Amino acid sequence: MTTETTPAATMRWNGWGDPALAKDLPLAVRALLPTVLGKVHRPDAAVDLSDVRIAASALTADDRAALAAIVGDAHVSTDNETRIRHAGGRSTIDLMHRRATDQDAPDAVVSPAGHDEVLAVIMLAAERSIAVVPFGGGTSVVGALDPERGDHRAVIALDLRRLSGLLHLDEVSGEARFLAGTTGPEAERLLAERGFELGHYPQSFLYATLGGFAAARSSGQNSAGNGRFDTMVTALRVATPTGEIALGGAPGTAAGPDLMRMFLGSEGILGVITELRLRVHRLPESRIHQGWTFPDFATGVDALRQVAQLGTGPTVIRLSDEAETGIGLAQHGKIGKALSKGCSAVTVFEGRPEVAAARQALTERVLTAAGGRSSGASPAEDWAKGRFGAPYLRDALIDHGVFCETLETATVWANIDRLKTAVTETLRAGFADHDAKSLVMCHISHVYPTGAALYFTIIGNLKGTEESDVLAQWDTIKSRVNDTILENAGTISHHHGVGRDHAPWLATEIGDGGVRMLRALKTELDPTGIMNPGALLAAPQAG
Amino acid sequence: MTTETTPAATMRWNGWGDPALAKDLPLAVRALLPTVLGKVHRPDAAVDLSDVRIAASALTADDRAALAAIVGDAHVSTDNETRIRHAGGRSTIDLMHRRATDQDAPDAVVSPAGHDEVLAVIMLAAERSIAVVPFGGGTSVVGALDPERGDHRAVIALDLRRLSGLLHLDEVSGEARFLAGTTGPEAERLLAERGFELGHYPQSFLYATLGGFAAARSSGQNSAGNGRFDTMVTALRVATPTGEIALGGAPGTAAGPDLMRMFLGSEGILGVITELRLRVHRLPESRIHQGWTFPDFATGVDALRQVAQLGTGPTVIRLSDEAETGIGLAQHGKIGKALSKGCSAVTVFEGRPEVAAARQALTERVLTAAGGRSSGASPAEDWAKGRFGAPYLRDALIDHGVFCETLETATVWANIDRLKTAVTETLRAGFADHDAKSLVMCHISHVYPTGAALYFTIIGNLKGTEESDVLAQWDTIKSRVNDTILENAGTISHHHGVGRDHAPWLATEIGDGGVRMLRALKTELDPTGIMNPGALLAAPQAG
């Protein structure tokens, strides 16, 4: 029943993506940097993978044998390279940690082949007090993949990419059942062969897995048309330390609370998603790209709000602020070149030709009446071409000694300006406190009838003799930003997730009651607390 | 800050709606009945409210005084009429129970005025082992309002209709904050004054409360355009026996699992929803009605599927099967008159004139290509006029000795035919086993990209010397139908909910794992189990 699958590409161990595609900074960006940040000191070269030192695996020979009995000897790895490659995600913090000689790593990487093996591994781990960090594409940017042991004597990374494949496609209902370790591109390839598309394109698309999208409540760039990933999931199969759970299935239901939702956003603390049923649609027959310019961000925000509230139907709609527009950040291949005035926006429309055309016409009417001016197809086409390129640029900036990170939140339309201003000012002040120049850029990345997501890109000239100095400075800045977000009615994350980095702020956002609910579920499903300890819920009380 | 509110109308104690609007059977229906059901025996007249006997209240004088200290003496009622009026919902089972002289009733009806009073009442109830049944509009049709004590020494109905009013309207974001006891019409009146609409119109609309819509995961007739009620809720405030919980707020978030969802569909077993923030929209400037006919149900289903999957944007889209079309059930004022061929459908489009027109044009193109023929505006206008009338017809049928009930489910498009056939056959066979003739009618009431809801209306000539005989027969039929639904990949309820009637089947649908999750949440929030015992979760194990 499983369709054949291609293996996921291996990412650069200490940076983003395909090592062959890593590039030095574009000349235009190099020319810009001194103007924006002043003189930047290029750090020492990063450490080689073979020179990294990690502690010996804490697993006993008996642990290894017991794990191998489940998944096969070839699928329990304790070699340094495999362990280092599963030592975390791809936040700037992660990447800077990987420049050091001494690093943390899981005690082993275990790669089960299917649901039953996942279940057997985590039940064994619970019995032996071994923590388990579920590992999909390795693209977390919030510390969800740190090899944290909690109270346990060892920790394994559970690499889920052998659970790959399309199990069933219901072409009539538009539903596809996948193994959860299937990557974004592999899922789209398997669907496209049958004329279908999932249409979920977050920045992590090329590496992340479907299970990861679900566990982290991902939201793709096409969310205006296709919805957030959590709205695409119609059923789930989950392995927990206390057994299997299968939930969902009806297109709509009033059969009690939607318990399936407790696994969407659970980031591995309740169990491991092994299979998903997802809403899919026919490959769009046509696609219309259209760029826009607005005199200023406030005018653009109001225009996007009208589109979202009237429901005119773009698949993609995004708006860059003045700073981001000035740098041309949204058109990745042309960064530093397109110093246009005002704010640029991108729209894409999809569907049957007459449907896409009707959506474009309605949207154009609304955006024009709201003060926008069409800039033709090319800015939107350029955006689409470069949409997965930004992380390579970050790697190059870090190599040049420029601190670069992104963060994001969401709020209701009436509060967008207040939240954006507060976050921007906190960032600027934070860098200034460390005598660092900075550039803060922002765009609206996702829209809803009631509000939108704000996505910030920050570059700054944080100085330090070692990565740890720079990270300590960023930590104080980020903490202040997180406080600012919650004080200004934002959510701690719109789509990056919580992981360990945001866990203390999640507790504030959901309150004592929310924490109690989450802990009650965790205690029921994972009574020994082996599943991804420290993610979502900060370390439990001593004892 | 609260806008003034009008009190909710009092419903007929032993039937639906406004007693002044109760009508005898239309002549056309009376003429039809013998053809369909044969000879029907009209039962004895129903008992008068003043002749109903209930047990004396189990509350002590001290209980009463303690409750009165919180809500005021006028808001603790132990008189028979008030208790009887809060003794259950409005299912056919409920209404037939109310024809008997001896009835169950809660020991008191307590009417708190706001969140703090609700919290104080349920904390007191937890301390004194008094069960609490939250009571909104009293429109449950699944036994969610039965005065069940569980292990406790008494039970009170917590009437929430004094928590009425619009607390805040954010016109920019399109969000309204309401007290949870506000009824549907009152909410729409308060919003319309400001040019806004919630647009949630379930059959219970005229009486049900916003908190009830949320607690039962209601789905309105306009759900194709406005979404299910659970998608309209953006934030909640809840009183639980262990304190207040406030969740939600962001238009989209990845801040852990969506814990707020655990209260949507919780039917009062975790706590009482006291305030809600809801997505609202500007009152539609235009509305286009259009009726359709299809040669048969399968053709109509395929046409509706295409509309839902292409996203052409109707606010309402419904399709009656041949039996329902033949009776004209969808056009309430014309029942029994419109014996048209094939299957009729109804569409309504809303929005700004150009938006509504574009949606209508796209939908017409798809429905026509799929084999539909427009029947003009009037069938859809007739449907809209009569949309809240059906429950009055049921009352009249019951008075005439005709058993009449509705039930509903949902499934994916590919499974619609199998599920509809299985449920229809089980119903027919069930009535036949009791030597009863029956008529089973069905319509598609709600559509989604991946599937649809099937709504069944059944009339049958169940015979018995007492109501309890008839109900015992229906109980065996309904049990078989519930089994059939789950065996054929349907959900136990698409929008009526679970209550006590569906609780055993909910356990099958969500499995042991789902039940464990729900119990873990209940144990955490309501450790003494006072909240609506027996709803959702069948009675806990003895001990």
Interface residues (C-beta under 8 A of the other chain):
Chain A: D170 V172 S173 G174 E175 A216 R217 S218 S219 S223 R228 D230 T234 V238 T240 T242 G243 E244 I245 A246 L247 G249 A250 P251 G252 T253 A254 A255 G256 P257 D258 L259 R261 M262 F263 L264 G265 S266 E267 R279 H281 R282 R305 Q309 L310 G311 T312 G313 G351 R352 E354 V355 A358 A361 L362 R365 T409 A410 T411 V412 W413 A414 N415 H446 Y448 P449 T450 G451 A452 A453 A489 G490 T491 I492 S493 H494 H495 H496 G497 V498 H502 L506 E509 I510 G511 D512 G513 G514 R516 M517 L518 R519 A520 L521 T523 E524 L525 L536
Chain B: D170 V172 S173 G174 E175 A216 R217 S218 S219 S223 R228 D230 T234 V238 T240 T242 G243 E244 I245 A246 L247 G249 A250 P251 G252 T253 A254 A255 G256 P257 D258 L259 R261 M262 F263 L264 G265 S266 E267 R279 H281 R282 R305 Q309 L310 G311 T312 G313 G351 R352 E354 V355 A358 A361 L362 R365 T409 A410 T411 V412 W413 A414 N415 H446 Y448 P449 T450 G451 A452 A453 A489 G490 T491 I492 S493 H494 H495 H496 G497 V498 H502 L506 E509 I510 G511 D512 G513 G514 R516 M517 L518 R519 A520 L521 T523 E524 L525 L536
